[in-house]
Structures are given as structure tokens and as C-alpha cells.
Amino acid sequence: MIRIRHLSKSFGRNHVLKGIDFDVAPSEVVVVIGPSGSGKSTLLRCCNGLENAQAGTIDICGERLLDEGTMLSEQKLNRLRMHVGMVFQSFNLFPHLSVIDNITVGPKTLLELSTQQATARAQILLDKVGLADKVNAMPASLSGGQKQRVAIARALAMEPKVMLFDEPTSALDPELVGEVLGVMKLLAHEGMTMMVVTHEMGFAREVADRVAVMDQGKIIEIDTPAVIFSQPKENRTKEFLHAVLNPSKNIYTQSESIQSITGARG
């Protein structure tokens, strides 16, 4: 469903992605983790044509999105995006539109559905994400978790083949994280192909088919959650997991880190 080869991306002198090779199979959930600044979000944005990489290829949903620095034409890119849903950390809802209008505007404009058809689809999706009672609400009246669930419903309204999630819970208060992750778990259970950038290690451990670890613009390790969280091969992976799973321990030796990840947390 997603095939990336030799992907390289720079912002000026800052080399953000360094020869990424990456695949996501149909109905697979791949979670991308790693320290801030490692290139995770840039990788995801390249997969939706929001960033144009200078080198490499990206094939998604059977279409060549990027070919050695050349992006699809704007018309073809917009058509491809109908099949690639993306959920951002900042919700990106239209503040002047009600919940139902946020969800129906895409299907009516791009898929040319009637208002009745688009509304019926939106109501089904709002029920799926647990917001059937918020049809006519305005975004300003919603909690962060509710806004993100509306954003997921809006993406699903286009009936995408792939869903991309860019740290969808990072802007939420801790008590609201679970309601968004619950919707994502449901989508995974239903067989949606998903690529998820997140710091939620519990979600990665429970839902991912594979976990990719990024550091300094490279994928340094990719394997099943069982391997990544219990028997990681790379020292950098062990250090990162120790830091995020033991945030109160700021000073530790390498041997303690390895023991914590491969032993106590195995």
C-alpha cells in the first residue's frame, strides 16, 4: 500500500531524511516512534505530498507520488489525497462550520455526493467515533479529544484506503488521550491500513503490527512490538525506550538501560 525507497529530504543544510526505505502492507498498522527531531512527521508529510523530498520514490495506493524529486501534478495529487486520509495533531477543523458541515464538505465537494448522501455517511461516522450527539455543535464548544475524533470522522468520510496519523494525541490533555486511541484501535481492528507517528508506547505495543524506530533521519530498527519493546537490537533504541518508559530517571548507565528494557520490561 505504501512503498518508499531511498527517500531523502533536506531543509536547507538540515538533512532531515537520509535514504529511507519503508513499506506498509494492506491492512497493516505501522507505528513510527523515536526522539523529537528524528524526521518522523516529515516522513509522514512526504507520504501525503505535503513535503516534497529531493530524492527517492514514494508509491502509495498504486500511484507514484514522488519520483526522484518530481511530485505528481496538483490535479493528480488532489485525486490521490482522496484515498489517503490524514489526521494532524492540531485538529485543523474549520472553525466556522458545524461538526456535520466539517465532515460533509469534502464528500460533497470532491466526491460530488448529495447533501443527503454526505449527511447520512457523516452520521454513521459520528456514531462510530462516539459523537452522534454533536452533529450541530461548533468546534469551539468541543474538547480537544472531541475535536480530534471529528477530525478522524472527517478523514474517514472520504473512504480512504490509507490513514496517516501525525501525533494525534500530542495536543490533548492526558485524560482525553484514551478516547482518541480507542477510535484508532477500532479502525485497526476493522482492517484499515494505518501509519501512525506517536509517543504513545502503549498503543504501539498493543495495536501495531510493526514498530519502526527513527533516529537522526534514519529508520534504525523495524520489527514487531514484541521484539522492539523486549529485545531491541540497537543501543539507540534501548536508550530511547528507557527514557520514555522511565521519564523520572534522568541519569542511568548503559547497563542499567539495557537491563530495564530487555529484562524488567521484557
N, C-alpha and C positions, 0 to 999 in steps of 0.2 A: 504493500500500500504506500509506503514511503521508502525511497531508496536514495541515499546520499553518498556521494563519492568525492573524495579529495577536496572537500569544501573548505575554502579559506576566505576569511573576511577581516579587513582592517579598517579602522577609523584613523585616518592619518598614519602616524607611526605606531599606533597601538594595534598590534596583531591579535585580534580577539578570537578568531577560529583558525586552527592550524591543521589543515588536512584531515577533516572529519570524515570518517566512513561509518555509516549508520543505516540500519534498516528497521522498519516496523511492519510486521506482517498483518494481514487482515484479522480483525477481532483481537489483536494483541494490545495489551496495556504496557507501555514502556514508561517508566518514571525516571527522570533525569535529576540527579542530585549533585551537589558539590558546593564549594565555598562561593561566596558572593564575588562577582567579577570573573568567574571562570568561563563565561561565554554561554551559559545555559539559555537565557532569554534571547540572546542574539541568534542562537541556533534555531530556536522555535520561530522567531520572527522571519528568518530566512525561509522557513517551510511554508509561510503564508504570503511570501512576496513583499513583506513589509520592510525587509532589508535586502539589498542586492549585494551578494557576495562577489568578490573579484575573480574567484577561480572555483572550479569544481562543478558538479552536476547535482540537481535535485529532481527526482521523478516522484510525483505524488498523484494518486488516483489515476495512474496510467498516462499522465501528461508530463512532458518535460518542462518543468517550471523554470529551471536555470540551466544554461549550457555555457560553461566557461565564461561567466560574467555577463552573458546576454539573457535578459529576462523575457518572459512572454510579453507579447503586446498587451496594452492596457485592457483591451476588449477581451482577449483570451484569459488574462489574469483574473478579471472580474467574474468570468464564467467559471473558472476553476475554483474560485473562492466560494461559490455556491455549494461546493462539495466538501469544503474544509471549514468547519466551524472553529472559531477561536474565542476563548474566554480570557479576559485580561484581569490583572489584579485590581484595577481601578473601576471595574464595572462597565463604564462607557455607555450608560443608558442615556437616552435623550431626555433631558430634564423637563422639557415642555410637553412631553407625551405621557399619557397614562400607561399603565402596565400593559394592557391589551394592545394599545397602539404601538408600543415599543416592539412587541412580538410580531404583530401583523404587518408592519411597514415593509419588511424585507420580502416576505412571500407575495404580497400584493404588487410591489414594485418590480421585483426581479423575476419571480415565478409566475406573475400575472394571474394569481389566484383571485377569485372574487372575495369581496368583504366577508360574505357568509362562509366561504371555504376557509379563509385565513383565520377567522374568528373561531370556528369550530376546532381547527388544529391547535390554536393558541390555548383554548380552554382545556383541551386534553393535556397539553404540556404543563399548564399551570397546576393541574391536578397532580401530575406526575411529580412535580417539584414541591408539592405541598402548599401551594399559594392560590388555590381556587377562589378564596375569598378576597383576593387582592386585585381582581380584574380591573376595576376602575380607579385603583389607587394611583397617586402620583409618586414618582421616585423619591421625592423629598420626604415623604411620610414613611418610608421603609427603612428597616435596619440594614446594616451592611450585609448581613447574611441573606436577607430577603432580596436585596438588590442583586447579589451575585447569583441567586437562584433564578431570578428573572433573566439575567444575562445568559445563563445556561439555556433556559427555555427559548430565548430569542435565537440563539445559535442553532438549537435543535429544530426550530420551526422551518429552517431551510432544508431539513432532512439530509444533513451532511453524511459523507462516508467516513470522515476522519474528524476527531475533535482534538484541538490543541488547547492546553491549559497552561497559562503563564502565571505561576504562583497565585492561584485563585483564592487562597485564604490568607495571604500575607497582609492584606489591609484590614482584616477582620479582628474584632475583639476575640479573645480566646474562647469565650462561651458560645460564639457563633460559628466557629470553625466546623463543628461536628455536623451541622445541618447541611452545609455545602458538600462536605466529604461524603455524607450519606447519599446525596444525589449522584455524585460521581461513582460511588460504589455500585449504585443501581444501574447506571449506564454500562459499567464494566461487566456486570452480571448479564446484561442484555446483549453483550457481544459487540459493543461499539469499539472501533479502533481508536485508541487514545494515546497521545503523547503528552506527558504531564511533567512540567517543571515545578518542583515543590520542595519545601523544607519539612514537610510532614512525614517523618520517618515511619510512623505507624501506618499511614496509608500506603507508603511504598512497600512496606513489609507484608501487608495484608492483601493488597489488590494487584500489585504489579506482576506481570509475567516475567519481565526482566527489569533490572535496575542498571542504569548507565551512570557512571561516576565521571564528572568532568573536573578538570583542574588545569588552569593556565591555557585554556583554549583547545584542550585535547580531551578525548574520551580515554581515560586511563584504565578503565575496567568496566566490563559489562557482563552480567550474569544473572542468575535467578536471585530473588531476595534471600533465599536460604544461604547461598554462597556469599553474597555481598555482606550480609549482616552477621554471619557466623564465621566464615572462613575467607575473608578478603585476601587477595594475593598481594596487592600493592600497599606499601607502607603508608603512602599518602592517603589511601582510602581508610586505613586503620586510624590514622591521626584525625581525619575529618570526622569519622563516626564517633570516635572517642569524645571529640569536642562538642558535637551536637547532642550526644546522648548523655554526656556528663557536664552540662554547662557550668556547674558550680566549681568544677575542678580546673582551675586555670593553669596550674603548674603540675606537670607529671613527666615521668621518664618514659622513654620509648618502650621499655619492657613492661611498664605498668599499662601503657596504652594497648599494647598487643594482648596482654593478659585480659584486660577488660573486654575487648571486642571479641577475641576468639575463645575466651574462657567463660567469664562470668555472664556474658551476654550470649553465649552460644546455646 
